[in-house]
Amino acid sequence: MAGPNPTAQTASTSDVLSAIKNIVTALATAAQNYLNVQGVINAAAITAPTVVKAVAGRVCSVSVIVGGAVGTIYDGATLTATTKPIYIIPDTVGTEPYVVNFPCSFGILVVPGSGQTVSVSYS
């Protein structure tokens, strides 16, 4: 009959706590990354050109609330920064929301089309 293995190694309490801390940190990071992709903030009922974020961020999705002319989302931090279009907003209410999931380096400028009302989620 074999007895316990005297050379078997066991983890210390410190090792176990460090492992648990690493798991919790990884889960928190994964949750934050998920929220950044899904959008943590929204701007609702936009009917006129609006800078929703004046620094780098990510446009996550857009919903057309009221149809109108085609609108555009730009990578820009001012109302005149219309040289870097990143998404064309459809002109009619459709399958909502439209997933954009696009990073912006300078800011997020939403310019709805004439008569259009849109909402966006962003991070």
N, C-alpha and C positions, 0 to 999 in steps of 0.2 A: 504494500500500500504506500503510495507516494504522499509525502507531506507537502506543505506549502513551499513554494519556490523562494528561497531566501534572497535570490538576486532580482526578483521582480521589483520594478520601480513604480512608485505611486506619485501622483501630482500633489504638490503642496496646496494649501488653501490659497496662497498668493497666486499660484499658477491658475487655479480654477477661477478666481475672481478676475484675473487679467483676461482670461478667455471670455468670460461673461461680458466684461466691459467692451472687448473688441466686437463681440456680436451685437451688443446694443448700439455701439457707434456705427457699425455697418448698416444696421436697420434704419437708424435715424438718417443717415446719408441717403440710403435708397428711397426713403419716404420723401425727403426734400427734393431729390432729383425727379421723382414721379410728379410731385406738385409743380415743379418748374416746367415740366413738359405739358401738363394738363392746364396750367394757368392758376395762379393764386389770387389774381385780382381781375375784376371785370369792369368795363366801362359800358354802361347801358344807354340805349336810346340816343345814339349819336346821329345828329342830323346836319351838322356843319363840320368843316375841317377841324380836327381836334388832335393835339399832341397828347396822347394818353400816357406816354413815358418819355422823359427828356434825356434818358441815359440808355446805355445798352440794355437789351432785354430780349424777350422771345414772344412773338405773337403765337398764341396757341390755337384759337379758333375764332370764327366770326359767324354771326347769325344775322340774316336779313330779316328785319322785323316788318318793314314796309318796303315794297318794291319801288323802283324808280330807275334812273339811269345807272349805268355801271359805275362803281366806285373803285377806289384804289387804296391800298395800304402801302406806306413808304417807310424805308429805313431813314428816318430823319427826326431831328429834335426841334425843328421850328416849322411854322405853318408854310414857309416858302421852300422847304427842303423836299422838293418833288422830283429829284433827279435819280433816286434809287428806289424804283417801285419793286415791291416784293410779292404782292398778291393783288389780283383783280377781284373785286367783290362782285358776285353775280347780281344781275339787275332785278331778279324776281325772288320771292320767297320760295324756298325749295327744301331739299333734304337738309335739315338743320342738325347740329351746327356744321359748318364747313371747317374741316381740320386744316389749319395752316402749318403749325409747328415749325416756325422759321425763326432763326435768330436774327436780331438786329444789332448792328454795331454802334449806331449813333442815337437811336431813339425810335419811338413808334408814332407815326403820324397816320391817322385814319381820315380819309377824305371820302365821305359817302357821295354817291351820285345825286343828281338833282332829284328831289322828291323821296330819296331813300332814307330809311332809318335802320341803323345797324347797331349791334352790340358785339364787343370783342372781349375775349379773355386773354390775359397776358401775364408774364412773369418779369 
